[in-house]
Structure formats: structure tokens, C-alpha cells
Amino acid sequence: ASLLVCMAMALWRASLNGDTEASINVKQNAPGFYPHPLWRSISIAWVWVEYCWTCVVPFNLCCDWSAPALPPIESWDDARLLPLSLCAVAAARALCSVALVRT
């Protein structure tokens, strides 16, 4: 049932878009367009952490996304790698605890 709802929503959204392709600017999604695949993946993961944090603690909300709001992670000495690593470990532990629950 949920698959049918998902497909219906996708078709409805496609009908709203018409024949035009999405217009995404590099400034709107700098981490997504970063040329190095490793740093691009790590930067996108950081964006997810930022979004999750904003859902929990919505203090820094801003409706202006016209400039690069979240710069990509570009090196191993970036301070954002530590909290990103901690979030990855916490997510892995939570997933393992859910997957290994004995019923």
C-alpha cells in the first residue's frame, strides 16, 4: 500500500514539474557538487547531521538559501569530522542494537 502511495505522489510531482528539468545551482548545493567523491560523500553526510540537529534544536533557522550555507568538508583536519564520526558510530550502534534484538 505504501509503495502505491509513493508511486502516486511521484507521478503527481512529475505532473507538476512538466517537461522542465530541475535547475540546481552549485551555490545551492556545494557539497553535492564537490569534485572529489570521498569529500563529497563526507560533506553530504555532514549536511544530514546538520538537518537532524536543526530538527532537534531549531535555533539557527534561515529561509535564505541563496548562498552556500554549508561549505563542503575538504580535508582531514576539518573540525566537523569528529562530530560526524560520533554520529556515524551512534547510528551504527543503534542499527546494530535494533537488528540484533532477540524476539
N, C-alpha and C positions, 0 to 999 in steps of 0.2 A: 504494500500500500504506500509506504513512504517513497519507494522508488518511482511510483506513478506520480506522486505529488511533486517530487523533484523534477521529473521529466516535464510535467505540465508547467512548472514555474520556469524552467529553462526555455521551453518553447514560447511562453508568454513574454519572457525577457527578450528573446531573439526577435519577436514580432515588434516590440517597441523600438529596438535598435534599427530595424530596417536593413538596408543594404550597406550602410556605412560601417567602416571598421572602427575599432576603438582608437582614440587618439591619446596616447600616453607619452608624456614628455619625460626626458631624462631627469629634469629637475623635480618632477613629481614622485619619482621612484628611483633615486640614486642607487640604493643597494641592489635593486633588481636589475640594473643595467651595468653593474660593475664588471669590468672585463675579466678579472681573474676568477675562475669558478669556485675555488676554495673560499676566498674572501667574500664572494657574492653569497654563497650559502650561509656562511657565518653571519654576515650582515643581515640577511633576511631572517635568520633565527633571532637576532637581536631585535629586529622590528617586532616580531611576535612577542618577545618578552616585554617590550615597551607597551604594546597593545594590552597584554594581560595585566600589566602593572597599572595602566590607566583605567582598566575596568575595576580594579580593586581600590585604587586610590586616585580618583578623578580630579586632582588638583591642577594639573597642567594642561587643561583642555584648550584648544585653539581651533577656530574654524578656518584659519588662513593656511592652506597647504600649498601656496604658490611658490614657495622657496624650499630648498632642501631642509626639511625639518630634522631628519635623522641621517647624519652622514654615515657612509659605509665604514666598516672596520677594515683597516688597510695593513695592519702589521700585528706581530705577536706581542708588542708592548702596549697595545691599546687597553686601557683600564676597564673597558666593558667586557673583556674576555672572562674575567673572574666571575662576575655575577651570571654571565651567560653559562659558564661551565657549571656553576652551582645549580642553576635552573635545570640544565640538562641532566645532572646527576639526580636531582629531586624527581624529575619527570620519569627517569628510568627506574628509580626505586619504587615510585608509585605504580608504574605499569607492571613491574615485577610482582609487587605485592597483590595487585588485582589479579594478575594472570596465574599466580601460584596459590590462590586461595583454595583450600580444600572444602568441598561441599559435602 
